[in-house]
Amino acid sequence: MQRALWKRQLFENYQAAYAVVTEYISFYNQHRIHGSLYHLTPEQFIRAIANHEGNPLFVKP
């Protein structure tokens, strides 16, 4: 998790913190471009593999 998120924001309660963290995890796992996935989002990478447009056995280090 990015430290900037925690440094900039104080949460009123657990639910508020949970909502922000859940949103960030969703962004990171579904929408953020990953260099190790050939600069695709995870969703794009999974779609490319399903369409046989990529190599699922080689993820860049």
Biopython code that builds the backbone (N, CA, C, O; Angstrom):
import numpy as np
from Bio.PDB.StructureBuilder import StructureBuilder

atoms = [
    (1, "MET", "N", (0.847, -1.170, 0.000)),
    (1, "MET", "CA", (0.000, 0.000, 0.000)),
    (1, "MET", "C", (0.892, 1.232, 0.000)),
    (1, "MET", "O", (1.937, 1.259, 0.650)),
    (2, "GLN", "N", (0.480, 2.214, -0.712)),
    (2, "GLN", "CA", (1.306, 3.404, -0.797)),
    (2, "GLN", "C", (1.287, 4.181, 0.507)),
    (2, "GLN", "O", (0.228, 4.431, 1.084)),
    (3, "ARG", "N", (2.470, 4.556, 0.962)),
    (3, "ARG", "CA", (2.571, 5.315, 2.215)),
    (3, "ARG", "C", (1.869, 6.649, 2.123)),
    (3, "ARG", "O", (1.332, 7.139, 3.117)),
    (4, "ALA", "N", (1.866, 7.250, 0.930)),
    (4, "ALA", "CA", (1.229, 8.557, 0.778)),
    (4, "ALA", "C", (-0.242, 8.505, 1.164)),
    (4, "ALA", "O", (-0.778, 9.473, 1.704)),
    (5, "LEU", "N", (-0.888, 7.397, 0.893)),
    (5, "LEU", "CA", (-2.299, 7.253, 1.252)),
    (5, "LEU", "C", (-2.485, 7.418, 2.750)),
    (5, "LEU", "O", (-3.405, 8.105, 3.194)),
    (6, "TRP", "N", (-1.627, 6.798, 3.520)),
    (6, "TRP", "CA", (-1.758, 6.844, 4.977)),
    (6, "TRP", "C", (-1.321, 8.187, 5.544)),
    (6, "TRP", "O", (-1.877, 8.644, 6.542)),
    (7, "LYS", "N", (-0.352, 8.813, 4.934)),
    (7, "LYS", "CA", (0.146, 10.077, 5.457)),
    (7, "LYS", "C", (-0.836, 11.222, 5.221)),
    (7, "LYS", "O", (-0.882, 12.169, 6.007)),
    (8, "ARG", "N", (-1.607, 11.146, 4.166)),
    (8, "ARG", "CA", (-2.485, 12.245, 3.796)),
    (8, "ARG", "C", (-3.867, 12.159, 4.415)),
    (8, "ARG", "O", (-4.612, 13.139, 4.392)),
    (9, "GLN", "N", (-4.221, 11.028, 4.960)),
    (9, "GLN", "CA", (-5.610, 10.839, 5.324)),
    (9, "GLN", "C", (-5.767, 10.261, 6.726)),
    (9, "GLN", "O", (-5.146, 9.257, 7.073)),
    (10, "LEU", "N", (-6.597, 10.903, 7.511)),
    (10, "LEU", "CA", (-7.008, 10.364, 8.796)),
    (10, "LEU", "C", (-8.435, 9.852, 8.616)),
    (10, "LEU", "O", (-9.259, 10.502, 7.973)),
    (11, "PHE", "N", (-8.709, 8.719, 9.169)),
    (11, "PHE", "CA", (-10.013, 8.112, 8.980)),
    (11, "PHE", "C", (-10.872, 8.304, 10.221)),
    (11, "PHE", "O", (-10.385, 8.215, 11.348)),
    (12, "GLU", "N", (-12.146, 8.566, 10.004)),
    (12, "GLU", "CA", (-13.071, 8.765, 11.111)),
    (12, "GLU", "C", (-13.345, 7.464, 11.859)),
    (12, "GLU", "O", (-13.530, 7.459, 13.076)),
    (13, "ASN", "N", (-13.368, 6.367, 11.113)),
    (13, "ASN", "CA", (-13.695, 5.081, 11.721)),
    (13, "ASN", "C", (-13.190, 3.945, 10.826)),
    (13, "ASN", "O", (-12.634, 4.176, 9.752)),
    (14, "TYR", "N", (-13.394, 2.739, 11.290)),
    (14, "TYR", "CA", (-12.943, 1.558, 10.564)),
    (14, "TYR", "C", (-13.597, 1.463, 9.187)),
    (14, "TYR", "O", (-12.933, 1.128, 8.207)),
    (15, "GLN", "N", (-14.880, 1.753, 9.111)),
    (15, "GLN", "CA", (-15.594, 1.648, 7.840)),
    (15, "GLN", "C", (-15.024, 2.590, 6.786)),
    (15, "GLN", "O", (-14.914, 2.224, 5.616)),
    (16, "ALA", "N", (-14.669, 3.786, 7.193)),
    (16, "ALA", "CA", (-14.084, 4.752, 6.252)),
    (16, "ALA", "C", (-12.732, 4.265, 5.755)),
    (16, "ALA", "O", (-12.437, 4.360, 4.563)),
    (17, "ALA", "N", (-11.910, 3.747, 6.654)),
    (17, "ALA", "CA", (-10.607, 3.210, 6.259)),
    (17, "ALA", "C", (-10.778, 2.011, 5.341)),
    (17, "ALA", "O", (-10.079, 1.888, 4.336)),
    (18, "TYR", "N", (-11.702, 1.134, 5.683)),
    (18, "TYR", "CA", (-11.964, -0.067, 4.883)),
    (18, "TYR", "C", (-12.384, 0.309, 3.463)),
    (18, "TYR", "O", (-11.932, -0.311, 2.500)),
    (19, "ALA", "N", (-13.237, 1.311, 3.329)),
    (19, "ALA", "CA", (-13.697, 1.741, 2.007)),
    (19, "ALA", "C", (-12.536, 2.249, 1.159)),
    (19, "ALA", "O", (-12.442, 1.916, -0.022)),
    (20, "VAL", "N", (-11.653, 3.049, 1.747)),
    (20, "VAL", "CA", (-10.514, 3.597, 1.001)),
    (20, "VAL", "C", (-9.549, 2.481, 0.601)),
    (20, "VAL", "O", (-9.075, 2.446, -0.535)),
    (21, "VAL", "N", (-9.261, 1.585, 1.518)),
    (21, "VAL", "CA", (-8.333, 0.490, 1.225)),
    (21, "VAL", "C", (-8.922, -0.435, 0.162)),
    (21, "VAL", "O", (-8.209, -0.858, -0.747)),
    (22, "THR", "N", (-10.195, -0.748, 0.263)),
    (22, "THR", "CA", (-10.852, -1.603, -0.719)),
    (22, "THR", "C", (-10.813, -0.971, -2.109)),
    (22, "THR", "O", (-10.570, -1.654, -3.104)),
    (23, "GLU", "N", (-11.050, 0.326, -2.166)),
    (23, "GLU", "CA", (-10.999, 1.036, -3.448)),
    (23, "GLU", "C", (-9.588, 0.982, -4.045)),
    (23, "GLU", "O", (-9.426, 0.766, -5.246)),
    (24, "TYR", "N", (-8.566, 1.180, -3.197)),
    (24, "TYR", "CA", (-7.190, 1.148, -3.686)),
    (24, "TYR", "C", (-6.813, -0.253, -4.171)),
    (24, "TYR", "O", (-6.162, -0.392, -5.207)),
    (25, "ILE", "N", (-7.207, -1.272, -3.446)),
    (25, "ILE", "CA", (-6.904, -2.646, -3.857)),
    (25, "ILE", "C", (-7.563, -2.951, -5.195)),
    (25, "ILE", "O", (-6.953, -3.580, -6.058)),
    (26, "SER", "N", (-8.793, -2.513, -5.371)),
    (26, "SER", "CA", (-9.485, -2.710, -6.647)),
    (26, "SER", "C", (-8.733, -2.013, -7.778)),
    (26, "SER", "O", (-8.519, -2.598, -8.840)),
    (27, "PHE", "N", (-8.332, -0.757, -7.547)),
    (27, "PHE", "CA", (-7.557, -0.024, -8.547)),
    (27, "PHE", "C", (-6.260, -0.760, -8.868)),
    (27, "PHE", "O", (-5.923, -0.948, -10.038)),
    (28, "TYR", "N", (-5.537, -1.173, -7.841)),
    (28, "TYR", "CA", (-4.238, -1.814, -8.035)),
    (28, "TYR", "C", (-4.379, -3.126, -8.806)),
    (28, "TYR", "O", (-3.582, -3.410, -9.700)),
    (29, "ASN", "N", (-5.375, -3.913, -8.465)),
    (29, "ASN", "CA", (-5.517, -5.233, -9.074)),
    (29, "ASN", "C", (-6.237, -5.222, -10.421)),
    (29, "ASN", "O", (-6.070, -6.154, -11.208)),
    (30, "GLN", "N", (-7.027, -4.200, -10.702)),
    (30, "GLN", "CA", (-7.821, -4.236, -11.918)),
    (30, "GLN", "C", (-7.484, -3.148, -12.928)),
    (30, "GLN", "O", (-7.657, -3.355, -14.129)),
    (31, "HIS", "N", (-7.012, -2.002, -12.472)),
    (31, "HIS", "CA", (-6.865, -0.875, -13.385)),
    (31, "HIS", "C", (-5.448, -0.332, -13.521)),
    (31, "HIS", "O", (-5.146, 0.350, -14.501)),
    (32, "ARG", "N", (-4.582, -0.617, -12.569)),
    (32, "ARG", "CA", (-3.221, -0.085, -12.605)),
    (32, "ARG", "C", (-2.396, -0.857, -13.626)),
    (32, "ARG", "O", (-2.451, -2.086, -13.677)),
    (33, "ILE", "N", (-1.641, -0.143, -14.428)),
    (33, "ILE", "CA", (-0.759, -0.775, -15.412)),
    (33, "ILE", "C", (0.418, -1.403, -14.683)),
    (33, "ILE", "O", (1.050, -0.757, -13.846)),
    (34, "HIS", "N", (0.717, -2.661, -14.996)),
    (34, "HIS", "CA", (1.812, -3.389, -14.366)),
    (34, "HIS", "C", (2.912, -3.649, -15.390)),
    (34, "HIS", "O", (2.660, -4.234, -16.443)),
    (35, "GLY", "N", (4.113, -3.219, -15.084)),
    (35, "GLY", "CA", (5.237, -3.444, -15.988)),
    (35, "GLY", "C", (5.511, -4.914, -16.215)),
    (35, "GLY", "O", (5.916, -5.311, -17.308)),
    (36, "SER", "N", (5.295, -5.727, -15.193)),
    (36, "SER", "CA", (5.559, -7.159, -15.331)),
    (36, "SER", "C", (4.516, -7.857, -16.194)),
    (36, "SER", "O", (4.701, -9.011, -16.580)),
    (37, "LEU", "N", (3.434, -7.172, -16.495)),
    (37, "LEU", "CA", (2.395, -7.730, -17.371)),
    (37, "LEU", "C", (2.404, -7.024, -18.721)),
    (37, "LEU", "O", (1.360, -6.808, -19.336)),
    (38, "TYR", "N", (3.604, -6.671, -19.166)),
    (38, "TYR", "CA", (3.794, -6.018, -20.469)),
    (38, "TYR", "C", (3.046, -4.686, -20.545)),
    (38, "TYR", "O", (2.497, -4.335, -21.589)),
    (39, "HIS", "N", (3.030, -3.965, -19.457)),
    (39, "HIS", "CA", (2.388, -2.649, -19.367)),
    (39, "HIS", "C", (0.906, -2.711, -19.694)),
    (39, "HIS", "O", (0.358, -1.818, -20.341)),
    (40, "LEU", "N", (0.271, -3.774, -19.240)),
    (40, "LEU", "CA", (-1.179, -3.924, -19.338)),
    (40, "LEU", "C", (-1.755, -3.918, -17.929)),
    (40, "LEU", "O", (-1.046, -4.158, -16.952)),
    (41, "THR", "N", (-3.042, -3.642, -17.843)),
    (41, "THR", "CA", (-3.710, -3.833, -16.571)),
    (41, "THR", "C", (-3.919, -5.332, -16.391)),
    (41, "THR", "O", (-3.901, -6.067, -17.378)),
    (42, "PRO", "N", (-4.114, -5.803, -15.175)),
    (42, "PRO", "CA", (-4.382, -7.231, -14.994)),
    (42, "PRO", "C", (-5.588, -7.706, -15.806)),
    (42, "PRO", "O", (-5.565, -8.806, -16.358)),
    (43, "GLU", "N", (-6.634, -6.891, -15.882)),
    (43, "GLU", "CA", (-7.801, -7.278, -16.686)),
    (43, "GLU", "C", (-7.433, -7.439, -18.157)),
    (43, "GLU", "O", (-7.855, -8.398, -18.802)),
    (44, "GLN", "N", (-6.640, -6.495, -18.693)),
    (44, "GLN", "CA", (-6.215, -6.585, -20.093)),
    (44, "GLN", "C", (-5.331, -7.805, -20.319)),
    (44, "GLN", "O", (-5.441, -8.476, -21.345)),
    (45, "PHE", "N", (-4.453, -8.091, -19.355)),
    (45, "PHE", "CA", (-3.559, -9.235, -19.478)),
    (45, "PHE", "C", (-4.354, -10.536, -19.492)),
    (45, "PHE", "O", (-4.095, -11.410, -20.319)),
    (46, "ILE", "N", (-5.312, -10.671, -18.592)),
    (46, "ILE", "CA", (-6.144, -11.881, -18.542)),
    (46, "ILE", "C", (-6.922, -12.041, -19.841)),
    (46, "ILE", "O", (-7.031, -13.150, -20.364)),
    (47, "ARG", "N", (-7.460, -10.954, -20.362)),
    (47, "ARG", "CA", (-8.192, -10.999, -21.629)),
    (47, "ARG", "C", (-7.271, -11.413, -22.775)),
    (47, "ARG", "O", (-7.664, -12.203, -23.634)),
    (48, "ALA", "N", (-6.044, -10.881, -22.790)),
    (48, "ALA", "CA", (-5.089, -11.236, -23.843)),
    (48, "ALA", "C", (-4.747, -12.719, -23.781)),
    (48, "ALA", "O", (-4.653, -13.377, -24.817)),
    (49, "ILE", "N", (-4.564, -13.246, -22.585)),
    (49, "ILE", "CA", (-4.257, -14.669, -22.429)),
    (49, "ILE", "C", (-5.442, -15.502, -22.898)),
    (49, "ILE", "O", (-5.263, -16.499, -23.598)),
    (50, "ALA", "N", (-6.648, -15.100, -22.518)),
    (50, "ALA", "CA", (-7.853, -15.842, -22.918)),
    (50, "ALA", "C", (-8.016, -15.860, -24.434)),
    (50, "ALA", "O", (-8.549, -16.819, -24.994)),
    (51, "ASN", "N", (-7.559, -14.804, -25.096)),
    (51, "ASN", "CA", (-7.652, -14.709, -26.562)),
    (51, "ASN", "C", (-6.391, -15.211, -27.251)),
    (51, "ASN", "O", (-6.213, -15.014, -28.453)),
    (52, "HIS", "N", (-5.516, -15.861, -26.486)),
    (52, "HIS", "CA", (-4.256, -16.416, -27.001)),
    (52, "HIS", "C", (-3.389, -15.348, -27.652)),
    (52, "HIS", "O", (-2.762, -15.588, -28.684)),
    (53, "GLU", "N", (-3.358, -14.170, -27.042)),
    (53, "GLU", "CA", (-2.567, -13.055, -27.553)),
    (53, "GLU", "C", (-1.340, -12.777, -26.698)),
    (53, "GLU", "O", (-0.656, -11.775, -26.908)),
    (54, "GLY", "N", (-1.054, -13.637, -25.752)),
    (54, "GLY", "CA", (0.082, -13.409, -24.882)),
    (54, "GLY", "C", (0.628, -14.741, -24.373)),
    (54, "GLY", "O", (0.097, -15.808, -24.681)),
    (55, "ASN", "N", (1.689, -14.654, -23.596)),
    (55, "ASN", "CA", (2.321, -15.847, -23.069)),
    (55, "ASN", "C", (2.085, -15.926, -21.560)),
    (55, "ASN", "O", (2.729, -15.206, -20.797)),
    (56, "PRO", "N", (1.164, -16.797, -21.123)),
    (56, "PRO", "CA", (0.855, -16.849, -19.698)),
    (56, "PRO", "C", (1.955, -17.425, -18.835)),
    (56, "PRO", "O", (1.930, -17.271, -17.614)),
    (57, "LEU", "N", (2.914, -18.082, -19.446)),
    (57, "LEU", "CA", (3.970, -18.722, -18.675)),
    (57, "LEU", "C", (5.150, -17.805, -18.414)),
    (57, "LEU", "O", (6.054, -18.157, -17.657)),
    (58, "PHE", "N", (5.150, -16.641, -19.027)),
    (58, "PHE", "CA", (6.273, -15.727, -18.847)),
    (58, "PHE", "C", (5.751, -14.362, -18.418)),
    (58, "PHE", "O", (5.184, -13.611, -19.212)),
    (59, "VAL", "N", (5.957, -14.070, -17.167)),
    (59, "VAL", "CA", (5.655, -12.738, -16.647)),
    (59, "VAL", "C", (6.993, -12.078, -16.369)),
    (59, "VAL", "O", (7.839, -12.635, -15.669)),
    (60, "LYS", "N", (7.175, -10.899, -16.917)),
    (60, "LYS", "CA", (8.455, -10.217, -16.792)),
    (60, "LYS", "C", (8.793, -9.972, -15.333)),
    (60, "LYS", "O", (7.913, -9.608, -14.553)),
    (61, "PRO", "N", (10.068, -10.164, -14.938)),
    (61, "PRO", "CA", (10.481, -9.911, -13.548)),
    (61, "PRO", "C", (10.535, -8.428, -13.241)),
    (61, "PRO", "O", (10.864, -8.040, -12.120)),
]
sb = StructureBuilder()
sb.init_structure("model")
sb.init_model(0)
sb.init_chain("A")
sb.init_seg("    ")
for serial, (resi, resn, name, xyz) in enumerate(atoms, 1):
    if name == "N":
        sb.init_residue(resn, " ", resi, " ")
    sb.init_atom(name, np.array(xyz, "f"), 0.0, 1.0, " ", f" {name:<3s}", serial, name[0])
structure = sb.get_structure()
